[in-house]
Amino acid sequence: MRDSSYHSSTQTKQIFSRGGEKKVMKKSLSLILALALVFGLFANMAAAADAPKTAEEKYQALVNAGILKGMPDGKSHLEDLLPRGQFATTAQALAGLANGTGGPSFKDVKKTDWYYGAIEAVKAAGIVDGDGKGNFNPKANVTIEEVIKVAVGLAKLEPVKDAPAVEGASAWAAPYIAAALKAGLISEGLKYKEKATRGQTFTVAYSVYEASQVKAKEVLSAKVAGVKKVEVKFNQAIDASKATFALTLNTLNVAVTPTWSDDKKSVILASANNLVAGAYSLKVSGLDLKVDTFALTVEAEKLASAKLTNTTVKPNLATAASTVQGYNQYGEEKAVQGTDFSWTAFDKTAALNLVTVATATGFTLATDTVGVKVGDQILVTGVNKADSSVVVAQTVVVSDAAMSDISFGSVVLPTGETRLAQKAGATFYELPYTLKDGAGNSIKLTDTLAGALSKTIDNVVFSTDKALLLTQIKVESGKLYVEIGANQSGDAKLIATLPAVGKVVIATISVASVAKSDNIVLGAQTKSLTAGGTIDLAATVNDQYGAVITPANIVTTDFSFGTSNPGVANAGFSADKKSITITGGVKGTALITITNKNSGKVATFNADVKDAAVPVTFTFSVDTTNLVATAKQTIKAKLYNQYGDEMTAAQAALYQFIVKQPASNNVTVAGGPTATVTVANMIANGIEVTGVTANTTSDVSVRLEKTADNSAVQTQNVSFKVVNTDIALTYQLKDALSVYAALATSKTYADITDNAIGAKAGVTAANYVKDLTFVAKDASGNVIAIPASYIQSVIATGDNAAAVAIKPTDFAKVAGVTWTDSAATKDVELVVTAKNPDNSLQVFKVKVTVTKEAPKAATLKAYSNNGTAAVLTDDVEITDGKLNLAAGVVNALHNKQISLTADESTAEALYFVVTDQYGVKYADPIAFIASTTGTGDISVDSTGKVTVTTPAVANDVVSIQAVDSQGHSVIVKVTVTL
């Protein structure tokens, strides 16, 4: 701190003993409190005045929490100011510094002063300075701007160089104030030169302390909030990426989609369909909740209330229709029939009973009634015939022509659509509106059948300037719908004219043209481009609206490829359209251009083609190089070119490996003593090495050479140790083992292929067999390879022995056997007899867990083979929820059938695979739901056959949803081509 920043004042009475009031700070709070001193202390304290605790209570709470020790006389002295010496001890505590022992650094601070160690510590740490004249001025009161400077340093903020002067602050303070303002931590206009009080400090310190207390996450409530939704509220903001939800009805999983509130303290879990009445269980995972499972009861939807949606009638009572809207027990709209009510109407002004006629949507008044006039107040009562609930409304008689105003909202888009876009078929969309009568009441338009524009509804004349784009309007249940014509795009005006008041209101409706590719963005180059070689650059294609086009939907003819040097490099889409393949010719450079024909936008890539790639080195891998005699290990290799890129077998086809066993023959190689191995085989399968002579260490030579002339590229040795026969080995299972009880009670391993799992065709217990893999280690924990013959026997023992069946020949596999009692799982102890290298035997025990949980659908995937070989279009695991796979999976659906239950062995275009919780393909019944946006008819029969019939047209989009027995679903969108 500098002397120019201080102006001495008379110090108010301070009561402290030697050492002052020591702040005992918790380390986790040090930075927070540092920021509090600056960024909360000097702000408007009005909010603090509304807090339930007084400043005195907050001070005492900090003392009780051990944050402050308190003053010797037990008083808070909140009105006192803070001397610089005392504040130095606060800064020291905030920074977590020990007392300084150097110095003295200032003329006016003696080693005998109680604050000496604190001042030396913060001076050495660069947190404070003196006045430039060798003084610290420890008895001068600290100001707000001085504390800002200290806290900026503690918060490790950089002072802003050349910061402009700040009104009401000293010139030296401007860089520190600017830094705090830039960080968004203080507001402008503070009284920077004022002195800071203890009360201000501790009031804010308490707020920070309270906020810093980590609260355990907990669910405040979990309740059914609608016919399709559950609401979960938490006691604090939640990391939504970590939270998962499982909603089950009995054993049925119900797929839900979470939508979080802005503050992340609550979430709505929405189902695609109405929740069936029953007792549900909701499990919340990923949040370390003490209580994570909640019982919910869903009641069947019922009518809870109803009201009239319009509160005016007209003097021509024969056309005075009113609409009733129902609401369920959750306050959501529920369709209700007007005929469900008994209606009465009474003209209070004229003292007349009016005759009513119930309609599908509400009621009408029967006929013209003498004496009813504009302005009359009419009381309408509707009694629900089912539960006697009552709807009461006060209406007013208005003139037929008394519509005074209308306004429009934005077109309501269907779920999943982001913009109003051109479609192959004419489509209706809701257009929200607000209509006012002459008395200013909101009313609804009378339901009206679709008709071309121009059209008059309730004395509102609707017309348009684009009759081909806005083709019709209609009113259903009081809602206004506009029809967008087939294959139309652009802007159209819906013009609403109110003749009675001479008012015209225009709603502009914009229909986007069909999305098409607009640009392509190339990913980074990840390896060298060599002569005769290729590289793939990840490609992202966007449409004109900025949305990413999935690879299956990319139209490759929308792009043209150019090169400045065809002999050096060329480019094109990869087969899966997920990347751009650059093909190198001869060494050199070339500019690759990719031009979008729709927009003219160009992406470029500077191709630098290097010399042809050749292998220059290789690496090898082996599970372990320690083995007993007769044990085997496999050496595999990876090749790298002169640019450090890994090479494929095809790229190194002109090379081979020569593998030689040692002259001592302590270990042998397959095909040895000298084996020639192709690069492809060395990469994929490797070469087998067998231990021969115990207690020896030998090198196997691995040489990479050019096949044509046997010129060497590189030779490496792999050192194998055949351990001594007296080595002490310990055995264990390689991995913890859990197996499904697939075999029926009393069945043996011999029944493994005959025992069907329930009625699942083609699925037997053999699908659920697990490998028994044992690992041997020496005293140092090194893995020692052993031959399979070392495992002499495996026997299940104990009360649960009957729950497993072990392969009798080599003991390498185990199956689970079910049981009759109610236990869900059983742990089975296996007693294993194994041979040691010296031919002695040892016995050890391992545990296998057997589970009886029946297989059930756990994952659902969609596949496509496009009518030829089985090619996975999108390999995405579906657990709960829905997924839109790429459109265009099926290339032709016009007047054709596809079998949705086909598998990968057929030439069908689309199939689905369900796997159970054990990873086994599951013959689960799949339900299918199909719909189309176009004009063609679509149907799905009970066998899963989908038929799209004439008059389907090109670009119709067919949505096929598959749902398994557990509620997992996947949606595939298919574009019809002719």
N, C-alpha and C positions, 0 to 999 in steps of 0.2 A: 504494500500500500504506500501511497505517496503522501507527503505532508500537505500538498495542495488540496488533498481530498478531505482534510479534517478542519473543523472549527470547534474549538473547545467551548464547553458550556458548563454551567454549574451542575454538578452531578447530584441527582436526587439520592436520598439516603440508601446506601447499599449495606446489607448485613451479610457478611460471609466470614468464615474462618480462613486460616491460611490454606491456600489452595482453592478457595472459592467454592462454588457449587460444581462438583465434578459430574459431568454427564457420562453415565455409563451406557454406552450405545451398543446395541446388538449389531453385529457386523452386517446382517442382512438388511438392516434399516439405514445404514450410514449414508448411502447415496440418496435414498428416498428423502431422508430428513434434510440432506444438503439442498436438494431441489426445493423442498418445502420452504426452507428459510427464504429462498429468493422468490419462488414462483407462486407461492400461496400466501406468504406472510403479508405481502404488501398490496394484495388485491383487495377489492371491496369486500368487507367482512360481513355484509348484510346476511349472506347465507348462513354464516356461522351463528348469527344471532337467533336463527330459527331452529338451531340444533337443540335436542332435548337436554343436553348437559350444559351447565354454565362453564365459563373459562376456568373457574376455580375447581370444578369437578373434573374437568379434563386434565388439569395440572396434576391433581391428586391421583388420577388414574394412571398417568405416566409414571409417577413415583411408585405406585403400587406394582406397576409392571416392571420396575427395575430400569426404566429408561432414564429417569432422573433420580438422584439421591435426595434431593430436597435441601432446603436451607437449614442451618443449625438451629434456628429458633422455631422451625416447623411451619413458618409462614411462607406464602407463595411469592409475595412482593411483585404481583403481576403488573403493577403500575410503574415499576422501576425501569430505567433504561439500562443498556448493556455497555459497560466500559470495554475498550479495545482489549485490555488484558484478559478480561473474563471471556470475551468473545473468542480470543485466540484459543482458549481451552475448549470451547465448543467446536471450532474448526479442527482442532487436533483430534477430538473424538470422532468427528464426522469422517476425517481422513483415515482414522485407525492408526495413528502414529504414536510411537513411544516417545517419551520425553527426550528432547535434544540435550546433548552433553557438551556441545562445542561452545564457541563464543567466549565472552558475550558479543553479540552482533550489533547491539544498540547501546548507545551511551546512557540512556535513561532506563535501562533494564539491568538490574543487578542479579547476580547468581542467588542471592538470598531472597529475591522476590518469589512469591508462591507461583506466579505464572511464568517464571523464567523458562522452565523446561518446555512448556507448551509453545511459547513464542519462538524458541530456538528450533523446535520441531517443524512448525509451519513455515518458518523462514527457510530452513534447509530444503524443505519440499517445494519451495517456490510458490507457496500459496499466498503469502503476504510479503510486503516490503515495508521499509520505513519511509520517512518523510524526505529522503534524499540528503538529509543533513546529519545522518547518523542517529536519529531518534525514532522511537516507536510510538511514543505518546500513549502509554498503556492505560492512563486514567481518563482519556478523552472518550466520550460516548461514540459508539459506532453508528454510522448512518446507513440508510437503505442502499445508497449506491455503493458503499464500501462492502456491504454484505453481498450485493450482486456480483462484485468483482471476485470476492472469495469463492462464492458458489459456482460461478462460471469456471473458475479453475478446478474446483472439486468435481464438477460435472464433465471436465475435459472438453469444454467447448473452446473453439478458436475465436479470440477477439476479432472483430471485423476491422480490417485495416481501412484507414481513410473514412471511417464512419462519420456522417454529418453530425453536427452539434445537436444535442437533445435539449429541448426546452425544459428548464427547471433542474438540469443536471450539470455537474462540473464537466469541463472539457475532457479531462482525462478519463471520465467514466463512459463516454460515448461508445468506444469499441466494445465494451463489456455489455452495455445495455443493448446495443445492436445485435450482439451474439445471442442474447437471451430472447429478444424479440424474433430474430430469424428462426430460432428453434421452436417458436410458438409457445413459449413457456411463461411469458409475462405479457400484460397488456400495456398499451401506451398511456402516457399521462400520469404516471405515478409521481408522488412527491419525493423525488430521489434524495434530496438533501435532509429530509426529516430523520429524526432519531428512531431507532427500532426499540420497542418495549418487550419486556419479558412475556407479557400477556399475549401479545400478537404471536410471538414465537411459539408458545406452548399450545395456544388454541389450534393453530395450523398443524403443529407437530402431532397433536392428538388425532386430528383427522387423518393424517398420513399414517400414523401408527395403526389406527383402526382399519384403514383400507388395506394395510399391508398384511393383516392377519389372514392367513390362507384358510378358507373355509372348505370343508369337504363337500364335494358335489353330491347333491341329492335331488331326487324327484319330488317336487312339491305336490304335484297332482298328475294323475293319468286318468283321463275320462273319455267317454264316447262323446264326440262333439257334433256329430252329424250322421246321416244315414250311411255315409261312405268314409267317415273320418274319425280319427282318434287324436286328441290333443294331449301333449305331454309338456308340463311346465317344470323348469329347473330353478334352483335357488341362485344360479349365477350363469353367466355366459358360458356356452359350451363350444368346444372345438368340433364343429359339425362333421369334419372329415374323419373323426375317430368314432363317432357314434353309429351303431347299427341297431336295427329294431327287428324283432321277430314276433309277429302276431299270429297266434294259433287258435283255432277252434277245434277243441279235442286234439286230434293228431294232424289236422289239416292246416298247412301253412297258408296264410292269407297274404298275398303280395301287397305291399304298401309302398307309396312313394313319399319321402319326407320333404316338407317345405318348411324352412326355418324362418322365424321372425327376424327382423332386422337386428335386434339386440342379441340374437342367438340364445335367448332364455326360454324359448318355447318352440315347439315343432308340431306341425299338423301332419299326421300319417294318413294319406289318402289311398283308398282302395279304388280300383277301376269300377267295381260294382257295389251295389248296396250290401252292407254287412248283414249276414244272416243272423237272425235272433239266436242267442245262446250265450254260454259262458266262455269267455276268451281269456287267454293268457298273453301278456305282453312282456317280453324280455328285452331289456336295454343293455347292450354290451359295448365294451370299448372305453368306458368312462370310470372304471374302478368304483362303482357305486356300492355302498354297503347293502342297500336293498335294490335289486335290479329286476325283480319280477313282480308283476302287478296283475291282479284279477280284474277283469272288466265284464260287465253284463250288458249285452246289446239287446234292446227291446225292439220288437217289430215296429216299423214306422206307423205312427198314428196321427190323426188330425188333432192338433192342440188348439188351434184358433183359426179364425177367418175374418176377413174384412172386405168391404166393397172397395174396388180400386178406382171408382169414379164417384164423385159426390155431387154430381149435377144431373138433372133430367131436363127434358125439353117439353114445351107446352103441347107438342104433338105426341101425346103419351103413347101412341101405338109404336113409336120408334124410340121410346125412352128406355133403351137397354142399359142394364147395369151388370158389371162383372164382379164375381166374388173370387177372392184369392185365398187359398188355404195355406196354413203353416203347420209344420210338424212340431214334435216336442223339442226340437233343437232350434226352432225359429227359422228353419229353411222353408222355402216355398214348396208346397205340396199340391199337386193337381186335385181339384175338387169339382164335383158336378153341382150345378145350380139346383138340379132336381133332388139333391140330397137334403134340401132345406124346404121348410114351409115359410113362405114369404107373406108379409102384410105391409101395407103402406098407408100412412095417414097424413093428409095435408093439414098441418097444424094451423096454417094461416086461414084456410077456407073451412076448416073443421069438416073435412070430407074423408071418408074411407075410400081408398083406391083399390081397384082390382089388380092383382098381380098374376103373372104367368111364369112359372119356372122354366128356365132354358138350360142347355148343356153347360153354359159358362156362368149363369147367374139368373137374372129374371128380367122381364119387361113388364111395364104397366099396360093393362089390357087395351083400353080404348081411350079416345078423347073424353075428357071429363069436364062437364060444364062447371065453371067457377074456378078452375085451376088457371093461374096466370103467372107470368114472369115475376120472380121474386118470392113466390110462396116457399115456405119451409116445409119439407116433407120428411117424416120420420119413417125409416125403413127398418123392419125387424125380420130376421131370418132365424128359424129354430132348426137346428140339426136334428134330423129324424133319428139318427143313430144314438146320440148321447145327450140330446136336449140342450147342447151348448147353443149360445145365442150370439148372433151377429146384429149389431145395432149401428145404424148410420144416419146422420143428418144430411139431407140433400137439399138442394135449392133448384128451383125451376129457372132455367135460363133460356134465352132466345136461341132458336135454331142457328142463327147467324152470329152468335156471340162468341166465336172463337177469337181471342184477342192476340194470342202470341204462340209461336212454336219455335223450338230450338232443337238442334240435333247433336248427338254425340258421335263417337267414332264407330265404324263398322265393327261388329263383334266377330272375331276370327275363331274358327274351330280349334279345338285343342291340338297342339302340335304345330300349328301354322303361325308364322311370324309376320306375314304380310298378305295383303289382299292381292292375289296374283291371277293371271290369266289361266283359264282351265278349258279342257276340251269340251265339256258340257256346260250348259247354263246352270247356274247355282244361286240359290237364295241365301242372303245373309241378313242377320238382324241389324237394324239401324236404330239405336236408342233415340228417344225423342222426349221432349217435355212440352205438353200442350196445355195452354191456359184458357179458361173461359172468361166471360166478361167480368166475373166477380173475382178473377185472379186465382180461382181454384185449379189445381192440376187435375186433368181428366184424361181418360184413355180414348183412343179412337175405337169406333165400332168395328167389330170383326168383319172383314170384307174379303171375298174371294180374289184370287190373283187376277190382275188385269193389266193391259198395256197402258203406258203413259201416253196421253194425259188421262188422269183419273181423279174423280172428286170423292172424298170421304169426309163425312160430317162437315160439309161446307169448306173444307180445305182442298184446294185444287193442286194436285201434284202433277208436275210435268218435268221434262228433261231436255237438254240440248243435244244429247247423244242417245237416240232411241235404240241403236244397235248395242250400245254398252249397257245402259240401264233399260232393260226390256219390260219388266213388270214390277208391280208392288202388290202387297197383300197385308192384311192385318189378321193375326191369330192370337187369341187370348190377350188382346190389347197390345200386342207387340207388332211393330212395323218391320216388314221385311222387303228388301229390294233384291231384284234378280239381276245378276251380271251375265250378259250374253256369252254364248260359247265363243271361245277363241278371241276374246276382246281384251284390249288393254288401253290404258290412257286415262285421261281425266274426264269425268262427266259431272254435270251439275244436276242435282235433284232440287227442283224449284217448288217451294210451297207458297201458294198465294192464299191470303185470307181476305176475301172480297169485302167482308163486313167492315173491316178496319183499314182496308187499303194497304195491307202489309205484305211484303215479299221476303221470304227467307230462303237462302241458298245454302245447300250442303254440297261441298265438292268431294266427290268420291274418286280416289285414285286407284287404278288397277295396274299392278306391275306386270310387265311383259314376262313371258316364260323365262325362268332362270337359265342362263347359258354361261359358258366359260368366258372369263374376262381376262384373267392373267394367270401366270404360273410362277411360283416362287421355288427356287432351287436351294437345296440344303448344301452344307459344306462338303468339300472333297475330303475323304477320309483316308485315301491311299493314292499312291502314284499311278499316273496313266502312262503305260509303256507301249512301245511299238508292238502291235499285234494283240494288245490286251484291252480290257474293258474296265470301266468303273461305273458304279451306279450312284447317282445323286438323288437323294430323297426329293420328291416333288409334291408341292401342294398347289392344287388348282382351285381358284376362287371364282365365284360367279360375280355378276355385275353388282350384286348387293353386298358383297363382302363375305358371303357364306362359303364354307369349304365344300367342294364337290367330292363325294366319295369316289374312290378309284373306279368302282364298277360303273359309275355314272359318267365318267369322263369320256367325251367324244374326241377321240384322237384326231379326227379329221378337222377339228377346230384349230389345229396348230400346224404350222409349217416350220420345218427345220432347215437352217442354212449353215454353211460353213465357209470360212474365208479360204480354206485350203483342204479340199476334199481328200487329197492324198494323205493328209496328216490326221484328221479327226472328223468323225461324223457322229450324229446323235439321233435318238428316237426313244419312244416310250418302251419301258420294259413290258414283259408279257402281262404282269399283273397291274400295270398302269400306276404303280405306287412310286416309281422312280423313273428317271431319265438315264438311259444307258449311253455312255460316251465310249465310242470304239476308236482305239488308236490305230493309225496306219504306220507311216514312217516317222522317224524322229523329227520334231519341229514344233511350231506353235500354230494354232488356228483359233479363230474367234467363232464360237458356236452361237447362233441366234435361234431363239424359239419365239415365233410370232403368233399371237392369237388373232385369228382371222376375224373374230367378232369385234374386237376393240382396237386392234392394231398395236396392242401393247407388246413390248419385246423384252424377253429375258435373255441375258447373255452369260456365256461361260468361256473364260480364257483357257483353252486346252493347251497344256504344255506336255507334249509327248516325249518321254525319255527313251533311252535305249531299251531294247527288248529286255524284259525281266528274266533273270536267270537265278537259280538258287545259289546262295553263297554260304548259307549256314542252316543248321537244323537244331531243334531241341528234342529231347526224348523224355518220356514219362514212364514210370513204373510204380506199381503200388508200394512195393518194398524191395529193397536189395538184400534183405536178410532172409535166408530160407534154410530149411532143413533138407537133408539129402532126400531126393525123389520129389520134392515140392517144385512147383512150376510158377514162373512169373512171366509177364508179357511186356515187352518193350515196344512202345509206340513212338512215332516221330511226327513233328511238325516242321515244315520247310519255310524259309524266309528268303526273299530276294534281296538284291543289293540296296534296295530302298527301305528295307525294314518291314515290308508288307508280307503277311502270311500268304503262301501260295497253295492253290488247290492241286490235286493230283493231276488234273488235266493240264494245268500250266507247267507242270514239271514232268510231263510224260516222257521226255527224252533222257530222263535220269533214272537211276536205280540205286538200291542199297546193297552193300556187301557186308554181311554179318559173320564174324569169325569167332568161334569159341577158342578159349586159351589152349595152348599146346599141352598144358597139363591135363586137359579134359576134366578139370575139377567141376566145371559146369559145362553143359552141352547146349547147343542151339538146335532148334528144329531144322532139319534139312542140312545140318552141319556135317563135317566141321566148318565148312564155308558155305553159307547160304546166300543165294541171290534173291532179293525181295523187291517187287515192284514198289514204286512210290505209293501207288493207290493202296496196296495191301498194307504197307508199313503205316500209313496214316489211319486206315480204317480198322485193321485187325491186329497189326503188330507181329512180332515174332516171339515164339515161346522159348524160354530159358529154363533148364532143369538142373537142380542141384545134384551133384554126384558125390564128391569127396568131402566128408565132414572136417570142420576146423581148418578151412582154407579160405583165402580171399583171392579172387581171380578177376581179370578184366575181360569183358566181351567187347570186341572191336566192332564199331559201327561206322561204316564208310559210305559217304554219298559220292557217287561218281557219275560221269556222263556215259550213257550206255554205248554210244557209238565207238568211242576210243578208250574207254575205261579210265579216262583222266579224272583224277581225284578232285573233289570240291572241298571236302572236309572229312576228317576222321575224328571220332570221339570214342572214349572208352567208358563203359558202364561197369562199375566195380560191384561184384556180387560176393557176399560172404555166406558160405555154407557153415552154419553154426556147429559147435562141438556137440557130441552126443550127450555130454553130461550137463547141458544147459537146462536150467529150471524154467519151465514154461507155465504161465497161467492162462486159463481159457475164459472166454466170456462170449455172450451173444454180440454180434456186430452192432445191432440196433435193438432197442426195446421192441417187443413183438406183441401185436394184438391181432387176433384172428376171429372171424365170424363163425358162429356155430352153424355151419351149413349142412352138416350131416345129421340125419335123423338119429334119435336115441338108439343106442346099441349098434349103430353102423360102424364099419371098420374102414380103413383106408382103401381096401379093395373095392368098396362101393362108391368110390369117389366120382366116377363118371356116370353112374346109374342114378344117383340121388338128385332128382330134380328139385329145384328151389320153388316150392309151392307149385303153382300152375304155369310158371314162366317157361315157355317153350325155348329149348336150346340153352338154358342156363342151369348148370349143375354145380355140385359142391366143388368140382375141379376149378371153377372160376375163382374160388375164394381161398385156395391153398396158398400158404406163405412159405418162403424159403427159411430154413434153419441154417443161418450162416454164423460160423464160429470164428473168432479171432484169437490167435495165440500171441502172447507178449513175453519178452524177457524181463529180468528184474529191473531194468532201466526204463521199461515202458515201450521199448521198440517193438514194432509189429514184426512177427516172424512168420513167413509163409509156410504153411503145412499142406501136405496132400490130403485129399478128402478121406483117404483110408485111415487117417489118424483118429477119426471119430468112430469108436468101436461099437457103441450102443447109446441109445437115447430111450429112457424109460420114464413114463409119467407115473408119479407117485402121489400119495395122499388122498384125501377125501374127494378131490376134484379130478382125479386121474382120468375118469371116463369122459371128461369134456374135451379131450384131444385124441386125434388119430395120427400116428407118425408113420411116414413111409418106411416100410420094413427093410428095404434093400440097402439103402445108403444113408438113411436117417436125415436126408437133406430137406425134407418138406414136412409140414404139419398142417392138419385141418382141424377145424372145430367141430365138436359134436354137441348137439343140443341136450337139454335136460328138462325134467318135468317140474321142478320146484320153481318158486317165483323169483329167484335171484336173477338180476339183470346181467351180471358179469361174474366170472369165476377166474381166480388165479390158480394156475396149474404149475406145480413144481416138477421140473424135468431133471432127472438124474442122468448125467452124461459121463460115460467112460471114454477117456481119450488116451492115446498112446503118446509117450514121450520119445524123444530122439534115441534114447538108449533102450527102447523097446519095453520099458517099464510102463505101468498104467497109472493113471490118476483119475479120481472121480470128483466132479464138481457139479454144482446145482445152478440152474437158471430158471427164470419165471416167464411164463407165457400167459397173457390175459385173453380170455375167451369172452366174447360178447354175444348176447342172444337177441339184440335189437334186430328186428327183421329188416331186410333190405327195403328201401323206399327211394323214390325219386329224389335225387339231390341236385343234379345239374341237368340242364337242357341246352343242347347246342343245335344250331341250324347248319346244314351243309348243302353244297351244290356241286354237281359234277357237270353241269351245262350240257348234258346229253351225251357225254363221252366218258372219259375216265373219272374216277372219284377225285375231285379237286375241292379242297376246302376253301370256300370263299371268305368266310370270316370265322376264325376259330376263337369264339368268345364264350367264356363260361358264364352261364346265367344262374344265379341263385334265386334271388327274389326280385321281382320287378319286370320291366319290359325292355326290349332292346330293338331298335330299328336297324336291321342289316341293310347293306347296300341295295338300292333299287336296281332293277335290271338283272337280278340273279337268274331269272328265267327269261330266255330270249324270245319265246313265242308262246302265247296263251290263247290266241284267237281261235275260238271254236275247237279247243283241244282240252284233253284231260291230263292231269299229272297226279301221280300217286304220292301223297305226302308221307306215307308210311314206308316208302321204299328205302332200301339201305344202299351202302356204297358199292354193293356188288351188281347193281342194276344200272341201266342207262337212263334212269329217271332224272328229272331236272332238279328236284328238291327233296331233301329228306331231313329228318330230325332224329337225334340220338339222345336218349336219356341214360344217365349213369346214376348208380346208387351211392350211398355214403361210403361204400368200400371201394369205389372207383371201378366197379364192374358194370359193363353195359347192361341196361335194365330194360326188359321187355314190358314197359309200362304203357297202359292205354293213354293215348293222346287225343284230346278233344281239339277240334279245329273250328275257327270262326273266320269267315271270309267276308270282305266287303270291297266295294269298288267306288272310285270317284267318278267313273265314267258312266256311259249310257248302257253298257252291256249288262246282261244278267249274269249273276255268279251264284254258284251253289256248291255246298260241300255235303257229300253223302256220308253214311255211317262208316264206310270203309276208308274215308279220308280222300276220296276222289274229288278234285276241284274241277268244275266245268265253267268256263267262261264262254257264253254263246253270243251269236250275232244279236244285236248290232254293236258289239264291242268295236271301238275304234282305236287307232294308233295313239299311243301315249296315255291311254287309260291306266290308272295305277290301281293295282289290286293289292289289298292288304290281307295277308294270311297270318292269323295268330294261332300258335300252337300252345296248348296248356296241358301240363301233366297232372297226375293225381294229387300232387302236393301244392299245386297252385303256381309253380314256376311257369313262366311264359316267355315266348319270344315272338316278335313280329317281323315278318319278312315282307318288304314291299316289292312288288313285281310290276314292271312296265310292259304293257302289251305292245307287241310289234306285229305288223301284218306282212 
